[in-house]
Amino acid sequence: MESLEAELDRARELSVADLADAIESIGFECTRCGACCKGYTPNADDGVAEGDGAGVETEDDRSHAEPHTATVFPEEVRELLATLGNEHAVEDSVPGAEDSAAGDGSEDGSDDATDGEYDWRDVARPMPYGLDESTTGEPVGETFEWALQTDACGNCTFYRETDGRGACTVHEDRPLVCRTYPFSVALGGTSQPMGEAVDEAGMVRAHECEGLGRDISRSEAEDLADALKRRAVRELEEAIGVRDAYRPAGDVDGVVVHDSEGQKRPDGTPIDGDRTERS
């Protein structure tokens, strides 16, 4: 198995033109169905495999839904926090602007801010994989990624839907994983969206999405390919950073998130001070 450093070298050498060729051959156009932004129902009867992002459509489905999970890097969390802060400034100065901003307490029942103050948890939550549940029902344990925050329905907190058409309230600043879905690059240290690939061309994999197979312009394919390469590089940089910064959580209670910047609490604050390491 190649080292993460070797995989990173390969990622940095990826040809954007070749990736764009592959994306063109598969084809893609976003239909704004919102499936990749919603929670999903495992083993749904609609033929969508577990983890493929089947949209939660009914109240009954919501009670059995798995929350949306999309990896977000630490610097992307801070960029989104800055976006939210800027949106709040717009709300204060432009009548009616609050109707379209993230965190507006919209129809999904979410309310991402208090008095215009945003914190880490408005954007990200600990990735649930690897966490357990305590006797009081609270999550405990260690995890190694951040996921975009979700609302009460399990949908991405930045997702809004009107008349069946989805929209991202932070579209211009959305994370790399969102910019590149439904595509991924087949490198050993890079992540793959949940669910099996349904198409592939060279190193490019395409995952479940109703927009696959549609015409895409060369310029759009190149933009997507550039983002796909940046994501592959950043994922490997993060994996190396997590490995190098890792230290056992010791006797810290609750949830510990290990990222490339060190150990953090669910609110994004670093864990400092003396701790007893696990033997």
N, C-alpha and C positions, 0 to 999 in steps of 0.2 A: 504494500500500500504506500502510495506517495505521501510525503510529508505535507503538512499544510503550506509550508513555505514553497514547496515545488508546485502545488496546486495554484498558489497565488501567482507565481511566475507565469504559469499557463494562462491564468485569467487575464493577466496584464497584456499578454501577447495575442489575445483574441482579436480577430479581424472584425470590425464593425460592418464592413462591406459584406463579409461572408455571413454574418449573423442576419443582416438585412435580407440577403438572398434567401436564407432559410425561412424567415418570417414571410417574405413575399410568396414563397412557394406554398406555404401553409394557408396564408390569407387570414385576415382578421379585421373586424370593425366592431367597435363597442356598440351594443344595442341599448345600453342603459337599462338592462333588465334588473340590475342590482344584486344578482345572485352571489357575486364575489364579495359583496359588502354585508351580507346578511348572515344571521345564524343559520344553522342547517339541522335537518332532521336525519339522524343516522338511519341507514337502511330504509329510506323512504320508499314507498310503493310506486313512486313515479319513475323508477328506473335509474335514479341518480345514486351512485355508490356512496357508501359512508365516507364522509369527509370531503366530498366534492363541492360543497357549498350550496346545496339545494336550499332555496329561499324558504323561510318560514312564513306561511301564508295564513294560517288559521289560528284561532285562540287555542284549540286543542293541540296543534303542532307546537305552539310556543311552550307549552308545559313540558314537552319532551325534547326541546331543541338543545343543541350544543351551541355555545356562543361562537361568534365569528372570531377567528384567530389570524392575525396578520402581524408578522414580525416588524418591529420598528427599532431603529438604532438610537442610541442615546442622543446624538446630535440632532436627529430628526425630531425627537420629542421636544427639544429646546426650540427648534425652528417652528414647530407647530404651536408651541406656547407663545412665541413671538407673534405668530399669525393671529392667534386668538386675542392677544392684547391689542393688536392693531385694529381688529374687527370691533372690539369694544370701543376704541376711540372713534371709529366711524359711527357706531350706534349713537354715541353721545352728541355727534355733530350733524348727522344727517337724519331728518325725520323719516321714519318708516324703515330705516336700514336694519333695525333689530329683527325684522321679520325674516331675513334671509341669512343671518349670521349663525355660525355654529354655537351651540349652547344656548339656544333661545327658548328652551322649554317647550319644544314643538309637540306635534301630535303623538310622538312616540313616548312622551312622558319624561324625556330626559331633561335635566337641568344641570348644565356643566359648570356653572359659575355662581358665585355668591358675591354680590356687590361688585361685579366686574373683576374679581380676583380669581386668577386661574393658577392651578398648581399641577404638578407632574401627573397626578391621578386623573385629571380631566382629559389627558391625552393617552396615557399608557397604563397598563396593568401588568403584573407579573404573568409571564406565560404559564398557563396552568399545568403543563406537562411536568411531571416529577413531584408535584405538590400532593400532600395528603390532607385529610380533614381531621381536625382535633375533636376531642370529645364534646366540645361546645359548638362544633359545626364550622369553626373558623379554619381557613387554610393554613397549613404549616409546611415547612420544608425549604428546600433549595431548588431554584430553577436558573436557567442560563440565558434567558431572553426576555425581552419586553414585547408585549402584544398591544396593538391599538385598543383603546378603551372601548367598551361596549355599553349599550343602553339596556333597559330592563327587558327588552325583547331578544337580546343577544346579538343585535345588529351593531355594526361599527357606529360609534358615537357621532361620527361626522356624516353619516348617511341620512339622506332625506328622500322621500318618495312622494310624487304628486301624479295622480291619475295613472299609476302603474309605471311611471318613468323615474328612474333613480337619478340622484345627483349627489355629488360630493361637495360639502360646504368648504373644504380646503383643497379643492382640486389643483390649483396652481402650486401648492406646497405639499402635495401628497407624497408619502414615502415611496421609496424605490420599488418595494414589493407591489404597491398598487399601480405604479407606472408601468410595470412590466407584465402584470397578469394578463392573459393566462400562460405566459411563456416562462421558461426557466432554461438554464444552461446546465448540461450534464457534466459537471465537474465534481470530483469526489467530495470536496468540502463545502459545496454550495447546497442550499436548501431547495427542496422541491415542494410545490404546493401539494396540499393533502389531496389524495386521489391519484390514480394512475394516469400516465400520459395517454392521450387519445390520438396523438399524431406526433411525428418527429421528422426533422430534417437536419442531418448532420448532428451537431451538438445541441441543437435547439429542440426542446420538448414543449408540446402544447397540451394544456390540461383542460378539463371540462369547461366549456363555455359556448353559449349559443352563437357567439359572434365569429367563431372559427369558420374558415372556408370562404369568407367574403373578401372582395377586392380591397387591397390596401395600396396606397400610393407609395412610390419609392421614398419620398421625403418622410412620410409617416413611418415607413419600415425602418429607415435609418435612425430616426429619432428613438424609436422603440429599441432598436439594436444597441444604440449608444447607452440607453438607460439599463439595458440588460447586462452589458459589459460592466458598467459602473456598479451594478448590484452584485455581480459575481465577485468583483474585486473587493467590494466593501464587506460582503459576507465572510470572505476568507480573512480579511484584516481583523474583523470582529472576533472570529473564532480563535485566531492567534492571540489577540489581546485578552480574551477571556481565559485562555489556557495560561498565559504568562502572569495574569493578575490574580489567578485563583488562589484562595486559601480557605481552608475549612471554616464553616460558619461557627463552629464551636458551640457555646451555650447561648447563642442569640435566639430569643424566642420569636415565634411567628414565621414570617416568610423572608427569605434572603434571596435577592436576585444578584447573580454574578454576571457582570458585563465587562467590557474591555476597560472600563474606568475603575473597576474594583467591585466591592460588595455594597449593596444598597438595600434600603428598606423599600416597601411598596410605594412610598411617597417620593422615591427618588433620592432621598438623602443618604449620604455615605454612612457606613457603619464604622465608627471609630472606637478607640479605647481598647483596653485590655480585654481579651477574651480567652476562654479556655478551649483550646483546640481539641477536636475529637481524636481519640486515639485510633 
